[in-house]
Amino acid sequence: MAVTVSPSPERKILHADCDCFYAAVEMRDNPALRDIPLAIGGSVERRGVIATCNYPARAFGIHSAMPTARALRLCPHLTLLRGDFDKYREVSRQIQAIFHELTPLVEPLSLDEAFLDVTGVERFSGSATWMAQWIKRESLRRTGITVSVGAAPSKFLAKIASDWEKPDGLTVITPERVDDFITALPVKKLHGVGPATGARLDALGIGTCSELRELPLERLVEEFGKFGKRLFELARGIDDRPVRVERERKSVSVETTFAHDLPELAHCREALVPLREKLEERLARHGHPPLSGIVIKVRFDDFSLTTLESRGLAPTAENYARLLEQAWERGRRPVRLLGVGTRLVEADARRQLSLEL
């Protein structure tokens, strides 16, 4: 079935993404750091990971979420900073304020990136390109931070566009360019296509969205479940998700990476106690919202990760211990990271419950 559906040409979405944000703030404040490999992350002694790094460090193969120990093996002369997150939050606030000068429809994704719906903005003659140029210029002028911006008729294309010419990039995908752009797009650029899904697509002989379009919806659902429908839509440019000013929190969690691996299940059970206490404190700060289930996250010493979730269970010590045992059985090896969390009842369900009561 050959179907090509493009996003509504009326929509104008920007995705703004600060370039290597934490490292950029440090380089701004200390120019001596600009041309040397620099990373922000935890120490080797505390089993830390890299939060971000500058482009000289990336030339050595270093990237975010990489264990600090490995980063230092790749680049022994790497400059490692713990980071000043109060400072980063303040710079983020200044950049977010620039976004809000342009439009109230801003959806922050993290400290360093956001979606903006500028469909109805009349400034700059309504040109999304000129708006993107203004954001880049004002961010650099006011904060000293470069921002890459993508402009497109949908969120997923705008996010791809912002990464297209990093750093300090500006890529615009106009409505008339959408189909040609998507046709040639590698499937591994699609949101949600990670290494495992990418490998499965490779096995099917699919490398581009043009090739992905050849598979019918039924086959994609058979191969990838619900995500198959999403792949079918993205390959055809279908993404009507709105820019959400208020993002609904779906979970609350805490985790810790241990200075020394926990060798046995019994040690993991002991480590659950302080984690559950921290989780309870965090839930209290959120006003004890209604919960729909619990989650356990375990990363073993070989960096394999397993996550188990059980709907309908209360966050009791017994329930977490039972879920932990099931997760540990999947690896049966020392544990370097342990996390506990809860799923929250979605807003629509909470409203329905209040009506029933």
Secondary structure, DSSP 8 states (H G I E B T S, - for coil): --------TT--EEEEEETTHHHHHHHHH-GGGTTS-EEEE--TTTT-BEEEE-HHHHTTT--TT-BHHHHHHH-TT-EEE---HHHHHHHHHHHHHHHHHH-S-EEEEETTEEEEE-TT--GGGG-HHHHHHHHHHHHHHHHS--EEEEEESSHHHHHHHHTTT-SS-EEE--GGGHHHHHHH-BGGGSTT--HHHHHHHHHTT--BHHHHTTS-HHHHHHHHTHHHHHHHHHTTT-------SS----EEEEEEEEEEEE-SHHHHHHHHHHHHHHHHHHHHHTT---EEEEEEEEEETTS-EEEEEEET----HHHHHHHHHHHHHTT-S-EEEEEEEEEE--HHHHHHHHHH-
